[in-house]
Amino acid sequence: MILVLDASPLITLARIGSLELLHRLASQVLVPEAVYHECVTRAQGRPGGIELAQADWMIRKQVKNQAKVMQLQARVGRGEAEAIALAQEIHADAVVLDDATARQMAEGEGCRVVGLLGLLLEGKRRGLIPGVQPLLDHIRTAGFFVSEGLYTNILRQAGEGSQD
């Protein structure tokens, strides 16, 4: 599986010490230059930045179609625009985005979209993690907003929630 990532999922996984899950889930993990800059260069000294800089299995890639990036940037940030454009260019299996507008735009551009929580579900499905709840709780503690309804829904999908 080839994944292209935006900053939020990368930073969150790095903060909770679970960045390696990406490497185990995908044959290739690509990060557009704008996302790398946001996560590593600009975030120097912040939680997650060092882990991301040391992830030698992560591939930094420059987007060729800058016109597409500019078009997408009318509605989303530079990192999200580059992630969507790069996913299209390389025919990635999925682009990992959490922002609702960016997800909608990526789907409109024909990309398969997965969010951070979807990665956790896939990790459990493949037996790469024993459970979703501990990571989900850690993600919430790290400042990633997950509503109670979404929390319950993800746990049910993982087979870890109450089966009312």
QUIGIZI-V574524 format. One line per field, one symbol per residue. ss: DSSP state (H for helix, E for strand, C for the rest). phi: phi as a letter, one per 20 degrees, with the letter a starting at -180 (. if undefined). A space follows every 50 residues. Layout:
ss: ???
phi: ???
//
This chain:
ss: CEEEECHHHHHHHHHCCCCHHHHHHCCEEEEEHHHHHHHHHCCCCCCCHH HHHHCCCEEEECCCCHHHHHHHCCCCCHHHHHHHHHHHHHCCCEEECCCH HHHHHHHHCCCCEECHHHHHHHHHHCCCCCCCHHHHHHHHHCCCCCCHHH HHHHHHHCCCCCCC
phi: .ddddefgfffffffemcgggffffcfbddcfgfffffedffegnegnff gffeffeedebefeefffffffffccfgffffffffgfgelffaddcdff ffffffffeneedcdgffffffffgemecfbegfffffffffoefcffff gffffffemdefeh
//
